[in-house]
């Protein structure tokens, strides 16, 4: 963290909001978290939400993405208290031409003018869907098939593309042979699938802002299991593991106070019950 040279940013106490924002944008490359432990925690938990970077060091890449969001993103104010103000900077990025993702960076400004990062990654808690798909369902499916054959491309991106194809069409997308190739490409990546199961639980049991990520990862997995792997699913994970994950997910989502219905993607299948849990007053009561 010392090597990054993020010594921190100071603004004039009591300065006008416009001046504060200009200062933060101008000094974005010096913004850092309040402590190295805080920085490491955020990097480890959220760096995979970001588009691939030419920088192979995830700590540098994560902070560079946060700085770029502060420099170029639209800004709004959040959580004003007597001693602090939190500013949220948001920008859209396109890891591929087929979809966009909204990234958000939170900067906390203390009363004495000290500013530091408090969060960076997918917009959380989102007020709209974090992901939007611009490709056709067929294009999304075909790109997912190609990406699954490349072990250097994270499984999550391929599953996200498959999810976009699923919610973008009321009918089954792709020829039988194409769908079989997707299933074959995913079945050999069992370690990554099991890792994603763990991430569903981690997001669900983390801060309440993680409800969107927990639901999205769960839907990405369910779409893979239900739409492509079928019975092969249970050669990768057990029914008991899925049941355990769903119990954890249900319990946690019933307490997701910051969830908003508008952030739920359009086209979510009825069987993906987890998206409804935060808003089901009967269940929550």
N, C-alpha and C positions, 0 to 999 in steps of 0.2 A: 504494500500500500504506500509506503514511503517513496518507493521508486516511481510511482505514478505521478508524483509531484502535485498532488491535489491538496494543497495547503489550506484550502478553504476560501470562502468569499465573505467579505464584510460589506454591508450597505450602511448608508447614513441612517441612524435611528430616526424614525419619524418621517422619512422621506416619502414623497408622493408615490403612489403605486406605479405610475408610469416610469419614474426614475428607478425604482426597485427592479422592475422587470428589465429595463434596459441594462442595468448593472449585472443582473444575473445572466442575461444573454451574452453580454460582452465577456464575462468571466466564466462561462459555462465549463471550460476545460479545467478549472480549478475546483469545481464543486466535488465534494466527497461526502461520505457518510460520517456520522458522528464518531464512530470508532472503527478500527479494523475488524473487530468481531462482527459488528453490524454489517459492514460491507461484505465480509465473507459469507455471512448467512444469506443475504439477498442474492449474491452471485450464485451460490450453490443451488438455491431454491428456484431461481427465476431465469437464469441465463438461457435456458433452452426455449424460452418463449420468444426469443429474439431471432430475427433473420440471420442466416449464416454470415459470418464475417471473415474477411481476409486475415484478420489477426487471430492466430491460433491460441492466444492467451485469453481465456474466458473472462478474467478479471479486467484486463484492459478493454476488451471488446464490450463488455457490459457497461463500463463507465463511459466509454466513447459514445455508445448509443444513448445513454442518459443525457450526456452533454449536447448531443445533436438535437435531441427532443427539446431541451431547454432553449437552444439557440433558435430553432425554427418552428416550434409547435405553437398552436393556439393556447391561450392561457386563461385560466379562471381561478377564482379565489374559493377556498374551502377551509372549514374549521378555524374560524377566527376566535381567539380567546384574548384575555387581558395581556398575556405575555407572548403569544405566538400567532403567526399567520401561516397557513399552508397554501402554497400556490401549486396548481396542477397544470402541467404542460402536456399537450396531446398532439400526436402527429400520426398520419396514416403511412404505412410502408407496404410495399408490394414485393414480397420475397420471390414471387412468380407473377407472371401476367395474369394468372388464373384466379388470384385471390388477394385481398388486402387485410391487414390487421392493424388495429389501433393500439399504439403504445402510449403509455402515460408515465410521466416522471413527477414525483412529488418533492417539493422543496419547502422545508420548514424555515421560517424566518423568525428568529428570536427577538425579543424586545430590544436587546443591545445591538442589533444589526447583524448578528452572525447567522449565516445561511448554510444549510447542509441538506443533502439528499436524505429522503426517508423511504423512497420506494421507486422502482422502475420495472416495467414489464407490461403485460397486457393491461389495458385499462381496468382498474379495480378500485371500488366496485363499479362495474359498467352500468351505464344508463341506456345503452344500446348494444346490440350484438357486437362483440369485439371483432369478429371475422365476417367479411362479406366476400362472396364468390362471384367473379366476373366471367369465368369460363362456363361453357355448357357442361351439363352432367357427363356427356360422353368425353369431352376433353379432360375433365377432372379425373374420370376413371382411367383413361389411357395414360395420363401422366403418372398417376399413382402406380399403375402396372410397371411402367418404366423405372420409376424411382425405387420400387421394392427390390429390384434386381441389383441396386447399387448399395452396398453395405455402408458406404460413407454418408449416405443420406439418412438422417434419423427416421425411424419408423413413424414417429408422430406426424411428420409432414405427409407421408403417404396416407395415413389414416385420416388426417384432416381433409385431404382431397377426396377420399372416398365418402366422408361425411358430407362434404359439399355436394357431391353427386347425389347422395341419398335425399337430402332435404330439397334439392333443386328439381326433383322429378317425382311424379306420382306413380310412375311405372318403373319396373326393373330396367336398369340401364346396362347396356353392354351385351355382346354375344356370349354364348355359353363358354366358348374357348377363351375369350378374354377374361371372363370372370374366374375360370379355372386357373389361369396364369396368375391372377391376383392372389388367389388362395394359396397357390404353391409358393409364391414369393413371400407371403406373410407367415406361412406355417413353419418355415425354417428359422424364423426370428423369434423363437419362443422366449429367449431371455429378455428381449426388449418388451415383449407383450407382458410378461410377468412383472417387469419393472414398472410398466405403465399402470398395472393393477395397484401397485404400492403407491404410486403417485396420486391415484384417485383418493385413497385414504388419507394421504398426507395433506392434500389440498382441502379435503373435507374437514379435517381436524385442525387445520391451521387457522389463520385469521378469517373472520367471516367474509372478507372480501374474496376469498378463494372459492366461493360457491360456484361461480361460472366455470372456472377451470375444472373443478371436480365433476360437474355435470357434462362438460364438453368431453373430457377424457373418457368418462363412462359411456357416453354415446358413441364415441369413436370406436371403443372396444366392442360395444354391443352390435354396432353396424358390421364390424368385421366378423364377429361370431355368428350372427344371425344371417347376414347376407352373403357370406363367402365361405367361412370355414365349416359351418354346420357341425356335424358330429366330430370332425377333426379337432374342434376346439378343446375337447377333453383329453386330447393327447398332449396339449400344451399347458392347460390349467385344469384344475379340478373343479367340480361343481361346488364343493365345499369352500374353495377359495373365492369363487364368485359370490356365493351366498354371504360369506363373511364380509366381503367388501360392500355388498349392498346393505347389510345391516348397519355397518359403520356410516355409510353414506346417508342413509335415511335419518339416523339419529342426529347427525351433524347438520344436515340441510334443514331440518325442522327448526333449527336455532339460527338460521342465516338471516339475521335481521336486516342486512343491507341489500338483500336481493330485491330486484325490481322486475315486474313482468315484462316490461318493454325490452329488456336485455335478452330475453329468450328468443333464439332464432326462429324465424318463420319456417314451418314445414317439419317441426319436430314430430316424430311418430308418437301415437298415443301410448305405445308400449314403453316409451322412455319416460317412466313415471317420475324420475328424479328431478326433472325440470319443474314439476308442479309442487313438489313437497314444500318449498319455502313459502308458498302462497296458499296452501291448503289449511285454512283455519281450523277445520275439524281435526286434522291430524295434529296440528301444532297445539291445540288445546288439550 
